[in-house]
Amino acid sequence: NVERQVGDAVRALLAGNRNLANQVILGDREVNRQFRAIDRTAHAFIVRHAPSGGHLRYVSAVMRMNVAMERVGDYAGTIGREVVQLTAPPPPRVARDIELISHQCRITLHQALAAFQEADEDLARETHGLADQTDSTLQKVFGELLEAGEARELPLRDAFGIMRIINLIKRTAEQAENICEQTLFFVSGETQDPRVFRILFVDERNDGASVMAEAYARKAFPESGVYASAGWNPAEALDPGLSALLDRNGVDIRGKK
């Protein structure tokens, strides 16, 4: 059902088919019903059988996979809502690359689901990382959108809407990778290393808000990221009251410039 939703959403985009886009939007309700049904079944299984070992890994993976699929359904519904607001289908040169990206992403999703259903560790490993193949095409289509906008081939609102759609298609492939990770978890017990993000907080002078954001992020999520702050017109010194304010809230910025 979710695979069909994604395919229909892309077809609606490329054909400018608002009726099909509306069907995708309404179809998201069925995806949500199925999500709730699977969630109830998984919780009932845990309560009734108190599973352990491989059985517990499996039901845990099912619950996480279910969340990933619900998000993919949301992405398809959002694409449908964007399509009905477009004034026309994307220009042909943009449409070709969108079709390529969506094809790659749907293959990734299909293989990920097959790997999970068949408990196929090799297929899960082969499929994981396929989302990266779309990156070069993604950059190409962003450039084409910019050129089309500058040439007034499409309205600015359409350009932003198509850009959002492309990002949602990409995120569909990333959710497929999450499903591959759940397959590896329940089949072999393998877990992924936690993701560490590099985050830069920026404002004009970097003497207040951006420094505060960096400090609070480091305190709240010390293991999740590498944090920094910067300004495009930096002040010579921090705001004099900032250190005192953060001290009162248990946040140390001594030594920060």
Buried (B, 14 or more C-beta within 10 A) or exposed (E): EBBEBBBBBBBBBBEBBBEBBBBBBEBBEEBBEBBEEBBEBBEEBBEEEEBEEEBBBBBBBBBBBBBBBBBBBBBBBBBBBBBBEBEEBBBEBBBBBBBBBBBBBBBBBBBBBBBBEEBBBEBBBEBBEBBEBBEEBBEBBBEBBEEBBEEEBBEEEBBEBBBBBBEBBBBBBBBBBBBBBBBBBBBEEEEEEEEEEEBEBEBEBBBBBBBBBBBBBBBEEEEBBEBBBEBEEBEEEBBEEBBEEBEEEEBEBEEBE
